[in-house]
């Protein structure tokens, strides 16, 4: 399972011209699910993301977590994160989880975030989504488990 996380001032996801998820300050998560992934990496990622100290304290150092700042998460499924671009010019998605399994684990990940007692908004699995965000910093990390 792979997650790209970005510290944001705001973020939203739109489907068919309608905003389906929106947050103010917090973390934007793009989540890719691979074949063979289980609930364990989803739990680890959820706990890590919520506790990661990537927000500035009063001295300007990254020392505060999402919980510390009262922020929210916008979680969006993005199977292209697990694409392989090593050969040729067209990415291979052979390692991506099948849609049914990907959705199950994405939903599980969202529930794991909510169990961390933070506000969570989402995109729509397999929808054509337009994602907007203001990356604060910019601060971006890749987490993989």
NURO-887861 format. One line per 4 residues: number of its first residue (from 0); their letters; for each residue x, y, z of N, C-alpha, C. Coordinates in steps of 0.02 Angstrom, whole numbers, plus 50000, padded with zeros to 5 digits. Example, Ala and Ser with C-alpha at 12.3 -4.5 7.8 and 13.67 -1.06 7.14 Angstrom:
<tivexs>
0 = AS = 50660:49716:50390:50615:49775:50390:50660:49835:50390 | 50642:49888:50354:50684:49947:50357:50645:50002:50394
</tivexs>
This chain:
<tivexs>
0 = XXXX = 50043:49941:50000:50000:50000:50000:50045:50061:50000 | 50028:50109:49958:50068:50169:49952:50024:50230:49961 | 50049:50279:49999:50013:50341:50009:50059:50401:49995 | 50033:50448:49957:50065:50513:49950:50026:50560:49994
4 = XXXX = 50060:50591:50042:50025:50637:50087:50053:50707:50078 | 50008:50755:50080:50028:50824:50072:49996:50866:50126 | 50037:50908:50158:50010:50955:50207:49976:51010:50167 | 49912:51023:50182:49874:51071:50142:49842:51125:50185
8 = XXXX = 49834:51183:50154:49793:51236:50184:49720:51223:50170 | 49707:51192:50112:49639:51170:50094:49645:51120:50037 | 49593:51079:50029:49591:51030:49975:49519:51010:49962 | 49506:50992:49899:49438:50969:49882:49441:50921:49824
12 = XXXX = 49389:50882:49818:49382:50836:49761:49312:50845:49732 | 49310:50849:49666:49248:50862:49630:49235:50805:49582 | 49172:50784:49578:49150:50732:49531:49088:50759:49495 | 49090:50757:49430:49034:50781:49389:49012:50852:49409
16 = XXXX = 49060:50895:49422:49046:50964:49439:49022:50976:49510 | 49018:50924:49551:48995:50930:49620:49053:50915:49668 | 49063:50958:49718:49113:50945:49769:49088:50889:49813 | 49127:50834:49816:49106:50776:49856:49146:50770:49921
20 = XXXX = 49203:50805:49925:49244:50804:49985:49284:50868:49988 | 49290:50897:50048:49325:50960:50055:49349:50968:50126 | 49412:50992:50133:49439:51006:50200:49474:51074:50199 | 49483:51101:50259:49525:51160:50268:49594:51133:50285
24 = XXXX = 49628:51159:50335:49696:51137:50352:49697:51064:50369 | 49747:51029:50344:49753:50958:50359:49799:50922:50312 | 49780:50860:50296:49821:50816:50254:49780:50787:50198 | 49805:50795:50138:49778:50764:50078:49814:50698:50069
28 = XXXX = 49776:50643:50062:49805:50576:50053:49782:50548:49987 | 49830:50528:49945:49817:50489:49885:49839:50418:49902 | 49794:50369:49896:49808:50301:49918:49806:50252:49860 | 49860:50214:49852:49863:50160:49802:49865:50093:49836
32 = XXXX = 49824:50046:49814:49820:49980:49844:49848:49929:49794 | 49895:49888:49818:49927:49837:49776:49895:49768:49788 | 49903:49724:49740:49884:49654:49749:49919:49628:49811 | 49883:49591:49851:49912:49560:49910:49911:49604:49972
36 = XXXX = 49891:49667:49965:49887:49710:50024:49832:49684:50071 | 49841:49699:50135:49793:49678:50186:49774:49738:50229 | 49735:49724:50280:49714:49777:50326:49772:49805:50368 | 49823:49764:50381:49878:49785:50424:49913:49849:50398
40 = XXXX = 49931:49853:50334:49962:49915:50312:49914:49974:50313 | 49850:49962:50304:49801:50016:50308:49798:50044:50378 | 49798:50001:50428:49799:50023:50498:49863:50062:50513 | 49920:50036:50491:49984:50069:50502:49985:50139:50471
44 = XXXX = 49963:50143:50408:49962:50207:50373:49917:50257:50408 | 49857:50236:50428:49810:50281:50460:49840:50309:50524 | 49869:50266:50565:49898:50289:50628:49958:50334:50615 | 50001:50316:50567:50060:50355:50551:50041:50425:50525
48 = XXXX = 49992:50428:50479:49972:50491:50449:49945:50539:50502 | 49902:50515:50545:49871:50557:50596:49922:50581:50647 | 49972:50540:50662:50021:50557:50714:50084:50590:50688 | 50093:50592:50623:50154:50620:50594:50160:50694:50609
52 = XXXX = 50216:50714:50637:50225:50784:50658:50253:50825:50599 | 50207:50849:50556:50227:50885:50496:50200:50957:50495 | 50168:50977:50549:50142:51046:50554:50187:51086:50601 | 50195:51149:50584:50241:51191:50621:50214:51211:50690
56 = XXXX = 50260:51213:50738:50243:51239:50804:50257:51314:50805 | 50253:51344:50864:50261:51417:50870:50331:51441:50852 | 50380:51395:50849:50448:51415:50830:50463:51401:50757 | 50413:51375:50720:50422:51362:50649:50449:51293:50633
60 = XXXX = 50456:51250:50683:50481:51182:50672:50424:51134:50662 | 50434:51085:50619:50384:51032:50610:50382:50991:50674 | 50332:51003:50715:50330:50972:50781:50259:50956:50803 | 50210:50970:50760:50140:50959:50779:50107:50910:50731
64 = XXXX = 50063:50870:50757:50027:50820:50717:49959:50848:50695 | 49925:50809:50655:49858:50826:50633:49811:50835:50692 | 49817:50792:50741:49776:50797:50801:49792:50861:50839 | 49856:50877:50844:49877:50937:50881:49847:51001:50851
68 = XXXX = 49840:51003:50785:49814:51064:50753:49739:51062:50741 | 49707:51005:50756:49635:50999:50744:49618:50997:50670 | 49663:50967:50630:49653:50964:50558:49611:50905:50535 | 49602:50901:50470:49561:50849:50440:49601:50813:50385
72 = XXXX = 49573:50758:50361:49603:50719:50307:49555:50716:50248 | 49582:50725:50188:49545:50711:50126:49580:50651:50094 | 49546:50594:50091:49575:50532:50066:49545:50515:49998 | 49589:50506:49949:49568:50492:49880:49604:50430:49856
76 = XXXX = 49567:50383:49828:49596:50323:49799:49630:50341:49734 | 49692:50316:49724:49728:50329:49661:49770:50269:49643 | 49740:50224:49602:49774:50162:49585:49838:50174:49544 | 49844:50231:49511:49903:50244:49471:49967:50248:49513
80 = XXXX = 49960:50258:49578:50019:50260:49622:50058:50194:49621 | 50024:50139:49608:50057:50075:49608:50074:50052:49537 | 50067:50098:49489:50086:50083:49420:50162:50076:49414 | 50183:50038:49364:50254:50027:49352:50273:50058:49285
84 = XXXX = 50320:50104:49287:50343:50140:49227:50413:50119:49206 | 50438:50063:49232:50507:50042:49218:50518:50024:49144 | 50470:49991:49113:50479:49968:49044:50433:50007:48997 | 50459:50023:48939:50419:50055:48888:50396:50124:48908
88 = XXXX = 50345:50148:48874:50320:50215:48886:50249:50216:48915 | 50217:50159:48918:50151:50156:48946:50154:50119:49013 | 50128:50149:49066:50131:50117:49132:50093:50050:49132 | 50119:50005:49172:50086:49941:49184:50052:49944:49252
92 = XXXX = 49992:49919:49255:49955:49918:49319:49943:49847:49343 | 49988:49801:49323:49982:49731:49343:49985:49721:49418 | 50018:49767:49454:50026:49759:49526:49968:49791:49565 | 49925:49827:49531:49868:49859:49566:49817:49805:49587
96 = XXXX = 49788:49815:49645:49736:49769:49668:49676:49772:49621 | 49641:49716:49611:49579:49719:49573:49531:49768:49605 | 49486:49797:49565:49442:49851:49589:49404:49832:49653 | 49376:49773:49656:49336:49754:49714:49379:49753:49778
100 = XXXX = 49439:49725:49773:49484:49721:49830:49512:49791:49846 | 49527:49830:49795:49551:49898:49806:49500:49940:49843 | 49436:49935:49824:49383:49973:49857:49375:49950:49929 | 49377:49885:49940:49369:49859:50008:49425:49887:50054
104 = XXXX = 49487:49886:50030:49542:49910:50071:49544:49986:50076 | 49523:50021:50024:49517:50094:50029:49465:50112:50081 | 49407:50080:50079:49355:50092:50130:49380:50075:50200 | 49418:50021:50205:49446:50002:50270:49494:50056:50295
108 = XXXX = 49537:50082:50250:49583:50135:50267:49546:50197:50292 | 49493:50217:50257:49453:50275:50278:49424:50263:50348 | 49399:50203:50360:49371:50187:50426:49427:50188:50479 | 49487:50166:50461:49543:50167:50508:49562:50239:50525
112 = XXXX = 49560:50284:50476:49572:50355:50490:49519:50382:50539 | 49456:50366:50526:49402:50390:50568:49409:50364:50640 | 49436:50303:50648:49447:50276:50715:49501:50316:50753 | 49540:50356:50717:49591:50398:50748:49561:50464:50773
116 = XXXX = 49496:50470:50766:49459:50530:50791:49480:50595:50757 | 49486:50591:50690:49497:50652:50651:49442:50656:50598 | 49423:50717:50578:49373:50724:50524:49403:50697:50459 | 49363:50659:50423:49386:50629:50360:49335:50642:50305
120 = XXXX = 49359:50667:50249:49320:50674:50188:49351:50629:50136 | 49313:50611:50084:49338:50564:50034:49318:50585:49963 | 49351:50553:49916:49328:50556:49847:49280:50498:49836 | 49268:50481:49773:49224:50424:49756:49266:50374:49718
124 = XXXX = 49269:50314:49744:49310:50261:49715:49292:50250:49642 | 49342:50246:49599:49337:50235:49526:49303:50291:49487 | 49288:50346:49519:49258:50403:49483:49313:50443:49449 | 49294:50480:49398:49339:50529:49367:49336:50591:49412
128 = XXXX = 49389:50602:49450:49389:50655:49501:49437:50711:49482 | 49419:50771:49500:49463:50829:49494:49481:50848:49566 | 49546:50847:49579:49571:50860:49646:49606:50928:49646 | 49587:50970:49693:49618:51036:49701:49647:51040:49771
132 = XXXX = 49705:51071:49777:49734:51079:49843:49784:51136:49843 | 49793:51163:49901:49847:51211:49913:49896:51176:49959 | 49952:51154:49930:50003:51119:49968:50040:51171:50009 | 50037:51163:50075:50065:51211:50122:50139:51195:50134
136 = XXXX = 50183:51233:50105:50254:51223:50116:50296:51233:50053 | 50295:51192:50005:50258:51129:50001:50289:51075:50046 | 50244:51033:50072:50265:50977:50114:50230:50915:50086 | 50270:50867:50062:50244:50806:50032:50288:50747:50054
140 = XXXX = 50256:50692:50072:50291:50631:50092:50260:50571:50057 | 50300:50520:50046:50276:50457:50019:50285:50404:50074 | 50230:50371:50091:50232:50318:50141:50212:50253:50107 | 50249:50200:50123:50234:50136:50092:50242:50082:50145
144 = X = 50195:50035:50144:50199:49979:50191:50175:49917:50157
</tivexs>
